[in-house]
Amino acid sequence: MSATSDQPVIKSCPFCGGTPTKHCEALGEHCNYANEITYRCACGCSMATRSVAPGGRGYADNSRIDEQALDAWNRRFNGGSK
């Protein structure tokens, strides 16, 4: 995937070199209305990131979950280096 000025680069799968797809799920009241974002590759490799409630109470902070999930996927590439 090529990046534009406002679209970050998604690195390829560290196992097969494939392009991951992004899957979003709203988890509901039982999880403080957190969002979970998973990047998945066709080979089965995946990385899930879930937002959390500040201090474990109240509503989950979903404001940076997209950025955090992409950073988590990209850190896995090449042994954890960005």
Residue pairs with C-beta under 8 A, 6 or more apart in sequence:
1 9
1 10
1 19
3 9
8 67
8 70
9 74
10 19
10 20
10 22
10 39
10 70
10 73
10 74
11 73
11 74
11 77
12 18
12 19
12 20
12 77
13 19
13 20
13 41
13 43
13 45
14 45
14 76
14 77
14 78
15 41
15 43
15 45
16 41
16 42
16 43
16 45
18 41
18 42
18 43
19 41
20 39
20 40
20 41
20 45
20 46
20 73
21 39
21 40
21 41
22 37
22 38
22 39
22 69
23 37
23 38
23 39
23 40
24 35
24 36
24 37
25 35
25 36
25 37
25 38
26 33
26 35
27 33
27 34
27 35
27 36
27 50
27 60
31 50
31 60
32 52
32 53
32 58
32 59
32 60
33 59
33 60
33 62
34 50
34 51
34 52
34 53
34 60
34 62
35 50
35 51
35 60
35 62
35 65
36 48
36 49
36 50
36 51
37 48
37 49
37 65
37 66
37 69
38 46
38 47
38 48
38 49
38 69
39 46
39 47
39 69
39 70
39 73
40 46
47 69
47 72
47 73
47 76
48 69
49 65
49 68
49 69
49 72
50 65
51 60
51 61
51 62
51 64
51 65
51 68
52 60
52 61
53 59
53 60
53 61
54 61
71 82
74 82
75 81
75 82
